[in-house]
């Protein structure tokens, strides 16, 4: 299998099919997440009312659940939407923002992982380690430390929960328990803005809407997003405000040829 060729083809499919990505996400980055969805080539809808989430997800190509600004009623809506997505075979992407910081975040994340067939979990090292029962320090939504390497923690998480996990950081790690890959695309400027992790969720979701293999979908979304970060930083330098604008431009402009030339993936 030519992984890079598959990712390139999947990006073209996203732009051709323009799948609807239903996000139940946080207030902090709702606008940026919606714009990132459009720029990668998909269509966004941000809907969290329990009265409509089942209807909304029924017409979506993928569902993103993000517990950033956590409220118990939102978790109820996430579970409703996720159960309906499972019934229809729609992939579910979970971002356990801040898991490890409070009991509510750990409990809510584990509730969703137990109740739903989650296709992909995308989080930072501390969040993923905390959910895998590995000692970690998470401060707010930032990963400070964890007992183990990202590769080890990803493999353990995938074995426990039976899904694909993507740990984002200086080197992104993706594992489904049988396969593993490292992605070296990205730029330090991605850590200088709030919400870039949340934006990467919808890139992954857009790929999951056209790629049935969650492992390949996670690779595609993170390679595309990381590459957009690199291209944006070439223009913005170390100016975070300019980088935010150029990141959207780069997400819109990144193409299959860029991926073929610049993707940095090592697959085990």
N, C-alpha and C positions, 0 to 999 in steps of 0.2 A: 504493500500500500504506500503510495506517495502522499504523505501527510500534508505537505505544503501544497501540492496540487489540489487535494481535497478541500483545504481551507480556501484556496483561491476560488474554486468552483462554488463553494458555499457562499462566499461573499457576493459573487455574481447572482446567485439565487436569491439572496436577501434583497438585493436591489431590484430584481425582476419581480418577485412575488409580493414584496412590501408587507410582510406579515404584521398583524396587530399584536403588540406586546402589552398585556394588561399588568400594570404595576400597582401593588398596594405597598406604598413606600412612605418615606418620612417627609415631613414638612420642610426640612432644612434644604433638601436638594430636589424637590419635586420638579421645579421648572428646568433645572439643568439636566435631570434624568430624562424628561420628556424631549428636550432638544437633542440630547445624545442619541435617543432612539430614532428620531427623524434623520439625524446626520449619518448614522450607520446604514440607513436605508429602510428601516421598519417604520411602523406607525404606533404612536403611543396613546394609551388611555390610562388615566390615573383615577381609579374608582375604588372606594373602600366602604361604601354603605352596604350593610348586611342585606338590605332590601333588593340590591341589584347585582351583587358581585357574581352570583351564580349565572345570571343571564349574560353578564358582560364577558365572563371568561369563556362562555360557550361559543363566542365568535372570535376568540383570540387564537393566536398561534403558539403563545407561550405565556406563562404566568410568573411574575416576580413577586416574592414576599420579602419585605425588608422591615426589620423591627427597630429602625433607628429612633423614631419618636414613638416609643412603645406605649400603647394603651390596651387594656384587656379587651375592650370592645373590638379593636382592630384585629386582635388575634382571633377572635370569634369569626370575623369576616374572612381572615386568611384561611382558616380551617374550612369554612363553607366553600370558598372559591377553590381551594386546593382539592377538596373531595370531588367537586364537580369536574375539575380539570382531570383528575385521575379517571373518572368515569368515561371521559371523552378521549383519553389518551393524549392530553395536552401536557407538555413538559412543564415541570414546576422547578423554579430556581429560588433557593432560600439564601438570604444574607442575614446571618445571626449577629447583627451589629451590636457590639458591646457585650456579647456573651462572655461571662466571667467577671463582669463588673458588679452585677446585682443578681440576687436570687430570681427576680422576676424574669430577667433576660435568659438565664439558663433554663428556667422552667418553661418559658414560652417557646424557646427554640426546641427543647426536647419534646414538648407537646406536639409541635408541628411535625417533627421528624418521626414521631411515633404514629401520629394519626394519618399522615400522608405518605404517598409514594413520591418522595422528592428525587428529582432527576440529578440536580447539581446543587451542591452547597458551595458558595463562594464567600470566603472570609479571610481575615488576616490570621497570622500564626497563633496569636493568643486566643482568639475566638474559637478556632478549630480545636486547638489543644484542650481548652476548657470543656468543650462538649464531648471530647474523647476521654475525659477523666484524667488528663495529663496536667501536672502543675504548670500554671502560667500566670503571668501578671498582665492584666488589661487595665489601662488607665483611661477612663472615658470610653472612647471608641478606638484608642490606639493600642496596638500590641507592644508591650515593653520587653517581655521575655517569655520563654517556654522551655520546659525540660525535654530536649530532643531536637533533632534537625527537622526542617520542614518536610523532607522526604519521609522520614520515619513517622512523623505525626500524621501526614496525609495518608500513608498506607494503613496506619492503625484506625484512623477515622473511617476510611472506606470499608475496612473489614467489619467494624462495629455496625455501621448504618447501611451498608450495602448499596451505596450510591457513589457517584463521582464527586470528588471534592477538589476545589481549586483554592489553593492558598496563595494570595497575592502578596508581593513584597519586592525587594530588589531583584530576586529571581522568582518567578511564579512557578509553582509546583502543582501539577494536576495528576490525580491518581483515581483509578476505579477499583483498586485492590489487585488487579491483574496486570494492568499497564500503568506506566508512570512516565511523565515527561517534565522537563524543565524548559521554561521560556525566559530568554534573556532580553527580550524587547521591553522597552520602557525608558523612562527618564526620571531622575530625582525630582523634577518639577511636579510630577504627579502626586508627590507627597506634600506639596506646598499649598494645595487647595483642598478645601472640604468637599467631599462628594465624589471624588474620582473613583473610589471603590464602588460606590453606588452606580456610577455611570458604566463601569465595566460590567455590572450585572446585566444591563439591558443589551450590551453588545453580545454577551454570552446567550441571553435569551433569544435575540434575533437569529443567531446561528442555530440554537436548539429548535427553532420553529421550522427550519429547513433541513436539519441534519438529525437523523433518528438516533445516532450514537452520541450519548451525552458526553463521553470522553472527547470525541472529536469536536463537538459543539463548544465545549469549554476551551479547548485549544484555539479554535477559530476566533472566538470572541476575544480572548485575552491577547492573542497575537495581534489582531487588528487594532485593539485598543492601545496596546503597548507601543505598536509601531506609530500610531497617531500621536502618542505622547512624544516620541522621538522627533517626528517631523515638526511638531508644534514648537518644541524646545529649540530647534535650529533657527527658528524665526524670532521667538520671544526672548531668548537668552534667559537671564535669571529674574525676569519680571513676572511675578505670579499673575497679575491682572491681565497682562498681554497674553500670557500662556493660556489662560482660560478661554479667551476668544479664539486663539490659534488652535487650541485643542478641538473645538467644534469644527473649525475649517478643515483640520486635518482628518477628522473622522468622516467628514463629507467627501473628502478628496481621495483618501486611501483606496487603492485598487488592487486587483489581482496581480498586476505586474510588480507593484511595490512589495507585496507579500512574497512573490517568487524570488525577488532580489534580496530582500532584507530580513525575512523571518529568521529568528534564531531559536530553533527548537532542537532539543535532544530528547529522543524517545527511547525509553528502556523497554 
